[in-house]
Amino acid sequence: MTLETDNRDRLITAGCVVLLVIALLLAAAAILVSIAVQGFFDRPAPPDDEVLAKKAGLTGYQLHEATRDGALTDKEIAHAAGDARWGRARDASTTKITVAYTASGGAATCYRFILSLPLTDRTLVNLVRLARCPTNLSEPGAS
């Protein structure tokens, strides 16, 4: 009887060591991912002003896209405004669209979109935040 180990025993031992190292690496990766995911969901909500400004930016983009055919219908404005109240005023050189976005606290913030006439694919949409909202805005879906 010899005390030497068989080559098969060495391979099994090496395989167990490799398997243990892989298991430890996977466990470390899982811990890091769980910390990263938890940190992602613990972020504070963005301020209302930031959210409303982004909504206004999206509305401005959609209004610009709607003017590409040379016309801007009430249906296109209502689509761009989404669930916000809005109103439209025209004069000889511009179309002004006012949209009232409601913040999470219930207060409304209004933005005015000024489009110069004639409406074309090159029409610029100028955005102005208003200090107060006008009272003559339509309810969402009332177009």
PyMOL CGO cylinders between C-alpha atoms (Angstrom):
from pymol import cmd
from pymol.cgo import CYLINDER

trace = [
    CYLINDER, 0.00, 0.00, 0.00, 1.39, 3.38, -1.04, 0.3, 1, 1, 1, 1, 1, 1,
    CYLINDER, 1.39, 3.38, -1.04, 0.74, 6.78, 0.41, 0.3, 1, 1, 1, 1, 1, 1,
    CYLINDER, 0.74, 6.78, 0.41, 0.84, 8.56, -2.93, 0.3, 1, 1, 1, 1, 1, 1,
    CYLINDER, 0.84, 8.56, -2.93, -2.31, 10.26, -4.18, 0.3, 1, 1, 1, 1, 1, 1,
    CYLINDER, -2.31, 10.26, -4.18, -3.82, 9.34, -7.47, 0.3, 1, 1, 1, 1, 1, 1,
    CYLINDER, -3.82, 9.34, -7.47, -3.97, 11.91, -10.31, 0.3, 1, 1, 1, 1, 1, 1,
    CYLINDER, -3.97, 11.91, -10.31, -7.75, 11.69, -10.18, 0.3, 1, 1, 1, 1, 1, 1,
    CYLINDER, -7.75, 11.69, -10.18, -7.73, 12.84, -6.56, 0.3, 1, 1, 1, 1, 1, 1,
    CYLINDER, -7.73, 12.84, -6.56, -5.65, 15.91, -7.50, 0.3, 1, 1, 1, 1, 1, 1,
    CYLINDER, -5.65, 15.91, -7.50, -8.10, 16.82, -10.29, 0.3, 1, 1, 1, 1, 1, 1,
    CYLINDER, -8.10, 16.82, -10.29, -11.06, 16.51, -7.96, 0.3, 1, 1, 1, 1, 1, 1,
    CYLINDER, -11.06, 16.51, -7.96, -9.32, 18.68, -5.36, 0.3, 1, 1, 1, 1, 1, 1,
    CYLINDER, -9.32, 18.68, -5.36, -8.41, 21.32, -7.98, 0.3, 1, 1, 1, 1, 1, 1,
    CYLINDER, -8.41, 21.32, -7.98, -11.98, 21.29, -9.28, 0.3, 1, 1, 1, 1, 1, 1,
    CYLINDER, -11.98, 21.29, -9.28, -13.35, 21.85, -5.78, 0.3, 1, 1, 1, 1, 1, 1,
    CYLINDER, -13.35, 21.85, -5.78, -11.00, 24.78, -5.22, 0.3, 1, 1, 1, 1, 1, 1,
    CYLINDER, -11.00, 24.78, -5.22, -12.00, 26.37, -8.55, 0.3, 1, 1, 1, 1, 1, 1,
    CYLINDER, -12.00, 26.37, -8.55, -15.69, 25.83, -7.77, 0.3, 1, 1, 1, 1, 1, 1,
    CYLINDER, -15.69, 25.83, -7.77, -15.23, 27.43, -4.34, 0.3, 1, 1, 1, 1, 1, 1,
    CYLINDER, -15.23, 27.43, -4.34, -13.48, 30.48, -5.87, 0.3, 1, 1, 1, 1, 1, 1,
    CYLINDER, -13.48, 30.48, -5.87, -16.27, 30.89, -8.45, 0.3, 1, 1, 1, 1, 1, 1,
    CYLINDER, -16.27, 30.89, -8.45, -18.93, 30.62, -5.73, 0.3, 1, 1, 1, 1, 1, 1,
    CYLINDER, -18.93, 30.62, -5.73, -17.17, 33.30, -3.65, 0.3, 1, 1, 1, 1, 1, 1,
    CYLINDER, -17.17, 33.30, -3.65, -16.92, 35.62, -6.68, 0.3, 1, 1, 1, 1, 1, 1,
    CYLINDER, -16.92, 35.62, -6.68, -20.62, 35.15, -7.46, 0.3, 1, 1, 1, 1, 1, 1,
    CYLINDER, -20.62, 35.15, -7.46, -21.55, 35.87, -3.86, 0.3, 1, 1, 1, 1, 1, 1,
    CYLINDER, -21.55, 35.87, -3.86, -19.46, 39.06, -3.87, 0.3, 1, 1, 1, 1, 1, 1,
    CYLINDER, -19.46, 39.06, -3.87, -21.05, 40.16, -7.15, 0.3, 1, 1, 1, 1, 1, 1,
    CYLINDER, -21.05, 40.16, -7.15, -24.54, 39.50, -5.77, 0.3, 1, 1, 1, 1, 1, 1,
    CYLINDER, -24.54, 39.50, -5.77, -23.80, 41.62, -2.69, 0.3, 1, 1, 1, 1, 1, 1,
    CYLINDER, -23.80, 41.62, -2.69, -22.51, 44.50, -4.84, 0.3, 1, 1, 1, 1, 1, 1,
    CYLINDER, -22.51, 44.50, -4.84, -25.56, 44.34, -7.12, 0.3, 1, 1, 1, 1, 1, 1,
    CYLINDER, -25.56, 44.34, -7.12, -27.94, 44.36, -4.16, 0.3, 1, 1, 1, 1, 1, 1,
    CYLINDER, -27.94, 44.36, -4.16, -26.24, 47.45, -2.72, 0.3, 1, 1, 1, 1, 1, 1,
    CYLINDER, -26.24, 47.45, -2.72, -26.33, 49.22, -6.09, 0.3, 1, 1, 1, 1, 1, 1,
    CYLINDER, -26.33, 49.22, -6.09, -30.01, 48.42, -6.68, 0.3, 1, 1, 1, 1, 1, 1,
    CYLINDER, -30.01, 48.42, -6.68, -30.97, 49.55, -3.19, 0.3, 1, 1, 1, 1, 1, 1,
    CYLINDER, -30.97, 49.55, -3.19, -29.12, 52.84, -3.74, 0.3, 1, 1, 1, 1, 1, 1,
    CYLINDER, -29.12, 52.84, -3.74, -30.89, 53.35, -7.06, 0.3, 1, 1, 1, 1, 1, 1,
    CYLINDER, -30.89, 53.35, -7.06, -34.35, 53.08, -5.52, 0.3, 1, 1, 1, 1, 1, 1,
    CYLINDER, -34.35, 53.08, -5.52, -33.43, 55.23, -2.50, 0.3, 1, 1, 1, 1, 1, 1,
    CYLINDER, -33.43, 55.23, -2.50, -32.85, 58.31, -4.70, 0.3, 1, 1, 1, 1, 1, 1,
    CYLINDER, -32.85, 58.31, -4.70, -35.03, 61.27, -3.75, 0.3, 1, 1, 1, 1, 1, 1,
    CYLINDER, -35.03, 61.27, -3.75, -37.83, 62.25, -6.13, 0.3, 1, 1, 1, 1, 1, 1,
    CYLINDER, -37.83, 62.25, -6.13, -36.91, 65.15, -8.42, 0.3, 1, 1, 1, 1, 1, 1,
    CYLINDER, -36.91, 65.15, -8.42, -38.33, 68.55, -7.46, 0.3, 1, 1, 1, 1, 1, 1,
    CYLINDER, -38.33, 68.55, -7.46, -41.70, 69.54, -8.95, 0.3, 1, 1, 1, 1, 1, 1,
    CYLINDER, -41.70, 69.54, -8.95, -40.12, 72.42, -10.88, 0.3, 1, 1, 1, 1, 1, 1,
    CYLINDER, -40.12, 72.42, -10.88, -37.79, 70.01, -12.66, 0.3, 1, 1, 1, 1, 1, 1,
    CYLINDER, -37.79, 70.01, -12.66, -40.57, 67.58, -13.52, 0.3, 1, 1, 1, 1, 1, 1,
    CYLINDER, -40.57, 67.58, -13.52, -42.84, 70.34, -14.83, 0.3, 1, 1, 1, 1, 1, 1,
    CYLINDER, -42.84, 70.34, -14.83, -40.02, 71.89, -16.88, 0.3, 1, 1, 1, 1, 1, 1,
    CYLINDER, -40.02, 71.89, -16.88, -39.41, 68.51, -18.51, 0.3, 1, 1, 1, 1, 1, 1,
    CYLINDER, -39.41, 68.51, -18.51, -43.12, 68.16, -19.28, 0.3, 1, 1, 1, 1, 1, 1,
    CYLINDER, -43.12, 68.16, -19.28, -43.09, 71.64, -20.82, 0.3, 1, 1, 1, 1, 1, 1,
    CYLINDER, -43.09, 71.64, -20.82, -40.04, 70.74, -22.90, 0.3, 1, 1, 1, 1, 1, 1,
    CYLINDER, -40.04, 70.74, -22.90, -41.80, 67.63, -24.20, 0.3, 1, 1, 1, 1, 1, 1,
    CYLINDER, -41.80, 67.63, -24.20, -44.92, 69.66, -25.00, 0.3, 1, 1, 1, 1, 1, 1,
    CYLINDER, -44.92, 69.66, -25.00, -42.80, 72.19, -26.91, 0.3, 1, 1, 1, 1, 1, 1,
    CYLINDER, -42.80, 72.19, -26.91, -41.21, 69.40, -28.93, 0.3, 1, 1, 1, 1, 1, 1,
    CYLINDER, -41.21, 69.40, -28.93, -44.59, 67.86, -29.74, 0.3, 1, 1, 1, 1, 1, 1,
    CYLINDER, -44.59, 67.86, -29.74, -46.00, 71.25, -30.77, 0.3, 1, 1, 1, 1, 1, 1,
    CYLINDER, -46.00, 71.25, -30.77, -43.02, 71.77, -33.07, 0.3, 1, 1, 1, 1, 1, 1,
    CYLINDER, -43.02, 71.77, -33.07, -43.56, 68.36, -34.63, 0.3, 1, 1, 1, 1, 1, 1,
    CYLINDER, -43.56, 68.36, -34.63, -47.27, 69.12, -35.09, 0.3, 1, 1, 1, 1, 1, 1,
    CYLINDER, -47.27, 69.12, -35.09, -46.51, 72.33, -37.02, 0.3, 1, 1, 1, 1, 1, 1,
    CYLINDER, -46.51, 72.33, -37.02, -44.42, 70.54, -39.65, 0.3, 1, 1, 1, 1, 1, 1,
    CYLINDER, -44.42, 70.54, -39.65, -47.46, 70.18, -41.94, 0.3, 1, 1, 1, 1, 1, 1,
    CYLINDER, -47.46, 70.18, -41.94, -48.27, 73.92, -41.72, 0.3, 1, 1, 1, 1, 1, 1,
    CYLINDER, -48.27, 73.92, -41.72, -51.28, 73.59, -39.42, 0.3, 1, 1, 1, 1, 1, 1,
    CYLINDER, -51.28, 73.59, -39.42, -51.88, 73.18, -35.71, 0.3, 1, 1, 1, 1, 1, 1,
    CYLINDER, -51.88, 73.18, -35.71, -55.23, 71.74, -34.72, 0.3, 1, 1, 1, 1, 1, 1,
    CYLINDER, -55.23, 71.74, -34.72, -56.87, 71.70, -31.29, 0.3, 1, 1, 1, 1, 1, 1,
    CYLINDER, -56.87, 71.70, -31.29, -56.50, 67.93, -31.29, 0.3, 1, 1, 1, 1, 1, 1,
    CYLINDER, -56.50, 67.93, -31.29, -52.74, 68.24, -31.82, 0.3, 1, 1, 1, 1, 1, 1,
    CYLINDER, -52.74, 68.24, -31.82, -52.49, 70.81, -29.03, 0.3, 1, 1, 1, 1, 1, 1,
    CYLINDER, -52.49, 70.81, -29.03, -54.52, 68.60, -26.68, 0.3, 1, 1, 1, 1, 1, 1,
    CYLINDER, -54.52, 68.60, -26.68, -52.25, 65.66, -27.50, 0.3, 1, 1, 1, 1, 1, 1,
    CYLINDER, -52.25, 65.66, -27.50, -49.13, 67.74, -26.80, 0.3, 1, 1, 1, 1, 1, 1,
    CYLINDER, -49.13, 67.74, -26.80, -50.58, 69.12, -23.54, 0.3, 1, 1, 1, 1, 1, 1,
    CYLINDER, -50.58, 69.12, -23.54, -51.55, 65.65, -22.34, 0.3, 1, 1, 1, 1, 1, 1,
    CYLINDER, -51.55, 65.65, -22.34, -53.57, 65.74, -19.13, 0.3, 1, 1, 1, 1, 1, 1,
    CYLINDER, -53.57, 65.74, -19.13, -52.97, 69.49, -18.57, 0.3, 1, 1, 1, 1, 1, 1,
    CYLINDER, -52.97, 69.49, -18.57, -55.40, 72.36, -19.07, 0.3, 1, 1, 1, 1, 1, 1,
    CYLINDER, -55.40, 72.36, -19.07, -54.56, 74.58, -22.04, 0.3, 1, 1, 1, 1, 1, 1,
    CYLINDER, -54.56, 74.58, -22.04, -55.69, 77.62, -24.02, 0.3, 1, 1, 1, 1, 1, 1,
    CYLINDER, -55.69, 77.62, -24.02, -54.86, 79.13, -27.38, 0.3, 1, 1, 1, 1, 1, 1,
    CYLINDER, -54.86, 79.13, -27.38, -54.66, 82.79, -28.52, 0.3, 1, 1, 1, 1, 1, 1,
    CYLINDER, -54.66, 82.79, -28.52, -53.82, 84.04, -32.00, 0.3, 1, 1, 1, 1, 1, 1,
    CYLINDER, -53.82, 84.04, -32.00, -52.77, 87.38, -33.41, 0.3, 1, 1, 1, 1, 1, 1,
    CYLINDER, -52.77, 87.38, -33.41, -51.43, 88.45, -36.80, 0.3, 1, 1, 1, 1, 1, 1,
    CYLINDER, -51.43, 88.45, -36.80, -47.90, 87.14, -36.25, 0.3, 1, 1, 1, 1, 1, 1,
    CYLINDER, -47.90, 87.14, -36.25, -48.05, 84.46, -33.54, 0.3, 1, 1, 1, 1, 1, 1,
    CYLINDER, -48.05, 84.46, -33.54, -50.00, 81.64, -32.01, 0.3, 1, 1, 1, 1, 1, 1,
    CYLINDER, -50.00, 81.64, -32.01, -49.71, 81.50, -28.22, 0.3, 1, 1, 1, 1, 1, 1,
    CYLINDER, -49.71, 81.50, -28.22, -50.57, 78.32, -26.38, 0.3, 1, 1, 1, 1, 1, 1,
    CYLINDER, -50.57, 78.32, -26.38, -50.74, 78.37, -22.59, 0.3, 1, 1, 1, 1, 1, 1,
    CYLINDER, -50.74, 78.37, -22.59, -50.57, 75.08, -20.70, 0.3, 1, 1, 1, 1, 1, 1,
    CYLINDER, -50.57, 75.08, -20.70, -51.17, 74.65, -16.94, 0.3, 1, 1, 1, 1, 1, 1,
    CYLINDER, -51.17, 74.65, -16.94, -49.31, 71.69, -15.45, 0.3, 1, 1, 1, 1, 1, 1,
    CYLINDER, -49.31, 71.69, -15.45, -50.33, 70.49, -12.01, 0.3, 1, 1, 1, 1, 1, 1,
    CYLINDER, -50.33, 70.49, -12.01, -47.57, 69.71, -9.52, 0.3, 1, 1, 1, 1, 1, 1,
    CYLINDER, -47.57, 69.71, -9.52, -47.76, 66.89, -7.01, 0.3, 1, 1, 1, 1, 1, 1,
    CYLINDER, -47.76, 66.89, -7.01, -48.96, 69.32, -4.31, 0.3, 1, 1, 1, 1, 1, 1,
    CYLINDER, -48.96, 69.32, -4.31, -51.89, 70.43, -6.49, 0.3, 1, 1, 1, 1, 1, 1,
    CYLINDER, -51.89, 70.43, -6.49, -50.56, 73.88, -7.44, 0.3, 1, 1, 1, 1, 1, 1,
    CYLINDER, -50.56, 73.88, -7.44, -50.54, 74.74, -11.14, 0.3, 1, 1, 1, 1, 1, 1,
    CYLINDER, -50.54, 74.74, -11.14, -47.56, 76.09, -13.05, 0.3, 1, 1, 1, 1, 1, 1,
    CYLINDER, -47.56, 76.09, -13.05, -48.18, 77.62, -16.48, 0.3, 1, 1, 1, 1, 1, 1,
    CYLINDER, -48.18, 77.62, -16.48, -45.98, 77.77, -19.51, 0.3, 1, 1, 1, 1, 1, 1,
    CYLINDER, -45.98, 77.77, -19.51, -46.68, 79.75, -22.68, 0.3, 1, 1, 1, 1, 1, 1,
    CYLINDER, -46.68, 79.75, -22.68, -45.53, 78.40, -26.03, 0.3, 1, 1, 1, 1, 1, 1,
    CYLINDER, -45.53, 78.40, -26.03, -45.15, 81.12, -28.65, 0.3, 1, 1, 1, 1, 1, 1,
    CYLINDER, -45.15, 81.12, -28.65, -45.08, 80.00, -32.29, 0.3, 1, 1, 1, 1, 1, 1,
    CYLINDER, -45.08, 80.00, -32.29, -44.42, 82.52, -35.04, 0.3, 1, 1, 1, 1, 1, 1,
    CYLINDER, -44.42, 82.52, -35.04, -46.59, 82.43, -38.15, 0.3, 1, 1, 1, 1, 1, 1,
    CYLINDER, -46.59, 82.43, -38.15, -46.68, 81.02, -40.76, 0.3, 1, 1, 1, 1, 1, 1,
    CYLINDER, -46.68, 81.02, -40.76, -46.39, 77.52, -39.34, 0.3, 1, 1, 1, 1, 1, 1,
    CYLINDER, -46.39, 77.52, -39.34, -43.79, 75.45, -41.19, 0.3, 1, 1, 1, 1, 1, 1,
    CYLINDER, -43.79, 75.45, -41.19, -41.31, 72.70, -40.47, 0.3, 1, 1, 1, 1, 1, 1,
    CYLINDER, -41.31, 72.70, -40.47, -38.89, 75.49, -39.39, 0.3, 1, 1, 1, 1, 1, 1,
    CYLINDER, -38.89, 75.49, -39.39, -41.24, 77.15, -36.91, 0.3, 1, 1, 1, 1, 1, 1,
    CYLINDER, -41.24, 77.15, -36.91, -39.53, 77.87, -33.61, 0.3, 1, 1, 1, 1, 1, 1,
    CYLINDER, -39.53, 77.87, -33.61, -41.38, 77.26, -30.35, 0.3, 1, 1, 1, 1, 1, 1,
    CYLINDER, -41.38, 77.26, -30.35, -40.41, 79.78, -27.68, 0.3, 1, 1, 1, 1, 1, 1,
    CYLINDER, -40.41, 79.78, -27.68, -41.16, 78.76, -24.11, 0.3, 1, 1, 1, 1, 1, 1,
    CYLINDER, -41.16, 78.76, -24.11, -41.94, 81.19, -21.27, 0.3, 1, 1, 1, 1, 1, 1,
    CYLINDER, -41.94, 81.19, -21.27, -42.84, 80.28, -17.69, 0.3, 1, 1, 1, 1, 1, 1,
    CYLINDER, -42.84, 80.28, -17.69, -45.68, 82.47, -16.43, 0.3, 1, 1, 1, 1, 1, 1,
    CYLINDER, -45.68, 82.47, -16.43, -45.89, 83.95, -12.94, 0.3, 1, 1, 1, 1, 1, 1,
    CYLINDER, -45.89, 83.95, -12.94, -49.65, 83.19, -12.75, 0.3, 1, 1, 1, 1, 1, 1,
    CYLINDER, -49.65, 83.19, -12.75, -51.96, 80.95, -14.70, 0.3, 1, 1, 1, 1, 1, 1,
    CYLINDER, -51.96, 80.95, -14.70, -54.82, 82.50, -16.66, 0.3, 1, 1, 1, 1, 1, 1,
    CYLINDER, -54.82, 82.50, -16.66, -58.33, 81.39, -15.75, 0.3, 1, 1, 1, 1, 1, 1,
    CYLINDER, -58.33, 81.39, -15.75, -59.60, 80.72, -19.29, 0.3, 1, 1, 1, 1, 1, 1,
    CYLINDER, -59.60, 80.72, -19.29, -57.91, 77.37, -19.89, 0.3, 1, 1, 1, 1, 1, 1,
    CYLINDER, -57.91, 77.37, -19.89, -59.84, 74.35, -21.12, 0.3, 1, 1, 1, 1, 1, 1,
    CYLINDER, -59.84, 74.35, -21.12, -60.10, 71.16, -19.11, 0.3, 1, 1, 1, 1, 1, 1,
    CYLINDER, -60.10, 71.16, -19.11, -58.11, 68.15, -20.35, 0.3, 1, 1, 1, 1, 1, 1,
    CYLINDER, -58.11, 68.15, -20.35, -59.95, 66.22, -23.03, 0.3, 1, 1, 1, 1, 1, 1,
    CYLINDER, -59.95, 66.22, -23.03, -62.42, 69.06, -23.70, 0.3, 1, 1, 1, 1, 1, 1,
    CYLINDER, -62.42, 69.06, -23.70, -61.18, 69.84, -27.22, 0.3, 1, 1, 1, 1, 1, 1,
]
cmd.load_cgo(trace, "trace")
